[in-house]
């Protein structure tokens, strides 16, 4: 089976009747909530913090706050007046206790992401059932996985959205250390349009492999409902990633969730630290650029909104 990365394909332009690309709408609705873009900054320490999460929420963008070295109960408590409440959790006993505490205190949680490296597993099933029991009104995002069967299983266990992508992020070394991965365009295409017995199609988030704004359009073409990217945002001037100056050029310290820098130890490390050049833009400026680029993508696809990208044709390059 031949598998494709985003860089292995090119989208083919189509006839358009839009007056101006600025008229195109790159917004998306997710379970009754509307967001300005289908992009999600990765839920990683070097990409998002509570300040950034609050800003994204108040400006109409989707976010998932990371779970590392955090007291999730207190974080959720402090975000009760936010427009959108979206956090991450693991599958340990302490995570289960946190869910119970959130439920006991009556806190609202719009989205809760069960965030583990290999999501197609028994512990994921148990955690989904646990959250459904204690937070029945919370939408569950579960991942990461990389096969249609995994998407189907997680959805049947109770996940509302499934996050796909194994070993494709730039600071991730899973593919080198374990041999397991799936290039993201093919992974997204295979995992999208998975229908359950009731005919409902499982929404997916394509996580990893995004190196430029055009890759977002390619992920949607492959069937992603939303797209997660790390380096695009870690490189922003006001990202939480530490700043480093190398030969007079500003860089940011971007590291993977399974890296020693994030874990604080060297057991089962599957990530590394990348020193990436800053893009010279704030979060707001980067999101404005993505908005304009996606509007252009939609116009090239011949439509007025993101659905035109879903219908776009592509060729291998």
C-alpha positions in Angstrom: 0.0 0.0 0.0 1.4 3.4 -1.0 0.9 6.1 1.7 1.1 9.8 1.1 2.3 12.8 3.2 0.7 16.2 2.6 3.7 17.2 0.5 3.1 14.2 -1.8 -0.1 15.7 -3.2 -1.3 18.9 -4.8 -4.9 20.2 -4.9 -6.3 20.9 -8.3 -8.0 24.3 -8.9 -11.7 24.4 -9.9 -14.0 26.9 -11.5 -15.1 29.6 -9.1 -17.9 32.2 -9.0 -16.9 34.0 -5.8 -16.5 37.8 -6.3 -13.6 37.9 -3.8 -11.7 35.4 -1.9 -12.4 37.5 1.2 -16.0 36.4 0.8 -15.1 32.8 1.5 -16.0 31.4 4.9 -13.4 29.1 6.7 -15.5 28.7 9.8 -16.7 25.3 11.2 -19.4 24.1 13.5 -18.7 21.4 16.0 -21.6 20.0 18.0 -23.5 23.2 18.0 -20.6 25.5 18.6 -19.2 27.7 15.7 -15.4 28.4 15.4 -13.7 30.8 13.1 -11.2 28.2 11.8 -10.8 24.4 11.6 -7.3 24.7 13.1 -6.4 23.7 16.6 -3.0 24.6 18.3 -1.5 21.3 19.5 -2.2 20.5 23.2 1.5 20.7 24.1 3.4 22.8 26.7 5.4 24.6 24.1 2.3 25.5 22.1 -0.4 26.5 24.5 -0.9 27.7 28.1 -3.9 29.0 30.1 -3.4 32.6 29.0 -3.4 31.5 25.3 -6.3 29.1 25.8 -8.4 31.9 27.3 -7.5 34.3 24.4 -8.4 31.7 21.8 -11.7 30.9 23.6 -12.7 34.6 23.7 -11.8 35.2 20.1 -13.8 32.4 18.6 -11.1 29.8 18.0 -11.1 26.2 19.2 -8.4 25.1 21.6 -7.4 22.1 23.7 -5.4 23.0 26.8 -2.6 20.5 27.5 -2.6 18.2 30.6 1.1 18.2 31.6 2.0 19.2 35.2 -1.4 20.7 35.6 -4.2 20.5 38.2 -7.0 20.0 35.7 -9.7 20.5 38.3 -8.4 23.9 39.2 -7.9 24.8 35.6 -11.5 23.9 34.8 -12.6 25.8 37.8 -10.9 28.9 36.7 -12.3 28.7 33.1 -16.0 28.5 34.0 -16.8 31.9 32.5 -15.0 31.2 29.2 -16.9 30.9 26.0 -15.5 27.4 25.4 -14.1 25.0 28.0 -11.8 22.4 26.4 -9.1 20.5 28.3 -7.0 17.3 28.1 -6.7 14.4 30.5 -4.9 11.1 30.6 -6.0 7.6 31.7 -4.4 7.1 35.1 -6.1 6.7 38.4 -5.4 10.4 39.2 -7.2 11.4 36.0 -10.3 9.4 37.0 -10.3 11.1 40.4 -10.1 14.4 38.7 -13.1 13.6 36.5 -15.0 12.7 39.7 -14.0 16.0 41.3 -15.1 18.0 38.3 -18.5 16.2 38.4 -18.9 16.5 42.2 -18.3 20.3 42.0 -20.7 20.7 39.1 -18.2 22.3 36.8 -19.1 22.7 33.1 -16.7 21.1 30.5 -17.6 21.5 26.9 -14.9 19.2 25.5 -12.5 16.8 27.2 -9.7 15.2 25.2 -8.3 11.9 26.3 -4.8 12.4 25.2 -2.5 9.3 25.0 0.1 8.1 22.5 -1.6 4.8 21.5 -5.3 5.5 21.8 -6.6 2.1 20.5 -6.4 0.3 23.8 -8.3 -1.0 26.8 -7.4 1.9 29.1 -8.9 4.3 26.5 -12.2 2.3 26.5 -12.3 2.4 30.3 -11.6 6.1 30.5 -14.3 6.9 27.8 -16.9 5.0 29.9 -15.7 6.7 33.0 -16.1 10.2 31.6 -19.5 9.3 30.1 -20.6 8.2 33.6 -19.5 11.3 35.5 -19.7 14.0 32.8 -22.5 12.8 30.4 -22.9 16.2 28.8 -19.2 16.6 27.9 -18.1 15.9 24.4 -15.2 13.5 24.3 -12.3 13.8 21.9 -10.2 10.6 22.0 -6.8 9.7 20.5 -4.4 9.3 19.0 -5.1 6.4 16.5 -4.3 5.7 12.9 -6.7 3.1 11.5 -10.4 3.1 10.5 -11.0 0.2 12.9 -9.6 2.3 15.8 -11.8 5.2 14.9 -14.8 2.9 14.8 -14.0 1.3 18.1 -13.4 4.6 20.0 -16.6 6.0 18.6 -18.5 2.9 19.6 -17.0 3.2 23.1 -18.5 6.7 23.3 -16.0 9.1 21.8 -17.7 12.0 20.0 -14.6 13.0 18.0 -11.4 11.0 17.3 -7.9 12.4 16.9 -5.8 10.6 14.3 -2.1 10.7 13.6 0.7 8.5 15.0 4.4 9.6 14.8 4.0 12.4 12.2 4.7 15.5 14.3 8.1 17.1 13.7 9.3 16.7 17.3 8.0 13.1 17.4 10.4 10.2 17.1 7.9 7.4 17.4 8.4 6.4 13.7 12.1 6.1 14.2 12.1 4.4 17.6 9.3 2.0 17.0 8.8 1.7 13.3 5.1 2.6 13.6 3.5 5.5 11.8 1.2 6.5 9.0 1.8 9.4 6.6 -0.9 12.0 7.4 -2.7 12.5 4.1 -3.4 8.7 3.7 -4.0 8.3 7.5 -6.6 11.1 7.4 -8.2 9.7 4.2 -8.5 6.2 5.6 -9.8 7.3 9.0 -12.4 9.8 7.6 -15.9 8.9 6.6 -16.0 6.0 9.1 -19.7 5.3 9.6 -21.2 3.6 12.6 -24.1 1.2 12.6 -26.6 4.1 12.9 -25.1 5.7 9.8 -23.4 8.6 11.6 -20.0 9.6 10.3 -17.3 10.0 13.0 -15.7 13.5 13.0 -11.9 13.4 13.1 -9.1 15.7 14.0 -5.9 15.3 11.8 -3.0 15.7 14.2 0.5 16.0 12.9 2.5 16.6 9.7 1.3 20.2 9.1 4.3 22.1 7.9 2.6 25.1 6.1 -0.9 26.6 5.9 -1.7 24.8 2.7 -1.4 21.5 4.5 -4.6 22.5 6.5 -6.5 22.6 3.2 -5.1 19.2 2.2 -6.1 17.6 5.5 -9.7 18.8 5.0 -9.6 17.5 1.5 -8.6 14.1 3.0 -11.6 14.2 5.2 -10.6 15.9 8.5 -13.2 17.9 10.3 -10.5 19.9 12.1 -6.7 20.0 11.9 -4.1 20.2 14.8 -0.7 21.8 14.3 2.1 22.4 16.7 5.1 24.0 15.1 3.0 26.7 13.3 2.1 28.1 16.7 5.1 27.3 18.8 7.0 29.5 16.3 4.9 32.5 17.2 6.6 35.3 19.1 4.2 35.1 22.0 3.9 31.3 22.2 4.8 29.7 25.6 7.8 28.0 24.0 11.1 29.3 25.5 13.0 31.8 23.3 16.5 31.1 22.2 18.9 33.2 20.2 21.1 31.3 17.7 23.6 33.3 15.6 21.6 36.4 16.2 18.3 34.8 15.1 15.4 34.2 17.5 14.3 30.6 17.9 11.7 28.8 19.9 12.2 25.6 21.9 9.5 23.2 20.5 9.4 19.7 22.1 7.1 16.7 21.8 4.8 15.5 24.5 6.7 12.2 24.8 10.1 14.0 24.9 12.4 14.0 28.0 11.9 17.8 28.2 8.2 17.3 28.7 8.3 14.0 30.7 11.0 15.1 33.1 12.7 11.7 32.8 14.1 9.4 30.1 11.7 6.4 30.2 10.0 5.5 27.0 11.0 8.8 25.2 9.5 9.2 21.8 10.0 12.9 21.2 12.8 15.4 20.9 13.5 19.1 21.3 13.5 21.2 18.1 14.9 24.7 17.9 12.7 26.4 15.3 13.0 29.9 13.9 10.3 32.3 15.1 7.8 33.3 12.4 7.8 36.9 13.5 4.0 36.8 14.2 1.9 36.8 17.3 -0.8 34.1 17.7 -3.4 36.6 16.4 -1.4 37.5 13.4 -0.7 33.9 12.5 -4.4 33.0 12.8 -5.2 36.0 10.6 -2.8 34.7 8.0 -4.3 31.2 8.2 -7.8 32.7 7.7 -6.7 34.5 4.5 -4.9 31.5 3.2 -7.8 29.2 3.8 -10.1 31.7 2.1 -7.8 31.5 -0.9 -7.9 27.7 -0.7 -11.7 27.7 -0.8 -11.7 30.1 -3.8 -9.3 27.9 -5.7 -11.5 24.9 -4.8 -14.4 26.7 -6.5 -16.7 27.1 -3.5 -17.6 29.5 -0.7 -16.9 27.5 2.4 -14.8 24.5 3.7 -17.1 22.0 2.1 -15.6 22.9 -1.3 -12.2 21.5 0.0 -13.9 18.2 0.9 -14.9 17.9 -2.8 -11.5 19.1 -4.2 -9.6 16.8 -6.5 -5.9 16.2 -6.0 -2.9 14.6 -7.8 0.2 12.9 -6.6 3.4 14.9 -7.2 
